[in-house]
Amino acid sequence: MSDEEEDLILSELSDDDLVLQMMDDLYDGMKEEIIESVNILLERGWTPYDILTKSLVEGMAIVGIDFRDGILFVPEVLLAAGAMKGGMAILKPLLIETGAPRLGKMVIGTVKGDIHDIGKNLVAMMMEGAGFEILDLGINNSLEDYIGALEAENADILGMSALLTTTMPYMKVVIDTLKEQGKRDDYIVLVGGAPLNEEFGKAIGADAYCRDAAVAVETAKELIARKHNAREA
Ligand code: B1M
């Protein structure tokens, strides 16, 4: 480490430099520094949403590229993920702090065979912040986990996340089972995750593919409103 880096005082950096530094720190898995920087930006009046999207999510995208290209390996990516989670833990209560009325209930989880949960956690946080009640099933969920929770919770929405091309087809297994059991129309089914796209969402019979957490919130609001209107008509 150079002297310059050792002497770096995060609170003395400009906003732009601090965001760049956060991307470096995320890359290096430096959780304490990420937590400090998130707090600095909050003190400077940044919204939790901007901190999340402009520093943490963008930083993680860089990690993703270098992981793909074989520059970073699983242990390093796990450290980066840990640092990201440290920042998210501070932002979560702030994003959720809302007087919004409950808009509906969502069961969300990452599909069987898949342990990626950062994107799913982000969606859960943003949905909760927007006024939805969330039951987060975590990772590696079987169709029984999803369907059992939907029924037990009397949920409106099923959200499934997959980050691997090998696990995304499992979403179809869940949807097909709902159809076989005559329950498909009881729920709005939203899917997301980096390898998915709109076409895939349609092909497996989901109500919508959501590119990111903000789209998930908007789509859920729209489809819930449509469902309520249809019930009242
Ligand atoms: Co993994 N991994 N990984 N990984 N990992 C990817 C997904 C990969 C694309 C990396 C790469 O090669 N470039 C690649 C998949 C390739 C493929 O399938 N085509 C990959 C691989 C191969 C693997 C392993 C197989 C590696 C190995 O062991 N050799 C292994 C698989 C383990 C398993 O799941 N069985 C593995 C393991 C891991 C770690 C454990 C090290 C770690 C996960 C830690 C964790 O999640 N707790 C990890 C990570 C961090 C990644 C990358 C780098 C980052 C994922 C992430 O968190 N992104 C990822 C590369 C990438 O995606 N660029 C990669 C940030 C997050 C905010 O974005 O998850 O896309 P994302 O979520 C977005 C949207 O997609 C959307 O909204 C979110 C927020 O805006 N969204 C939804 C997501 N879910 C949604 C659900 C919804 C709606 C929207 O429901 C309504």
Boltz pocket constraint, residues with backbone or C-beta under 6 A from the ligand:
constraints:
  - pocket:
      binder: B
      contacts: [[A, 57], [A, 60], [A, 61], [A, 63], [A, 64], [A, 65], [A, 67], [A, 68], [A, 69], [A, 73], [A, 74], [A, 75], [A, 77], [A, 78], [A, 81], [A, 113], [A, 114], [A, 115], [A, 116], [A, 117], [A, 118], [A, 119], [A, 120], [A, 122], [A, 123], [A, 158], [A, 159], [A, 160], [A, 161], [A, 162], [A, 163], [A, 164], [A, 165], [A, 166], [A, 190], [A, 191], [A, 192], [A, 193], [A, 194], [A, 195], [A, 210], [A, 211], [A, 212], [A, 213], [A, 214], [A, 216]]
      max_distance: 6.0
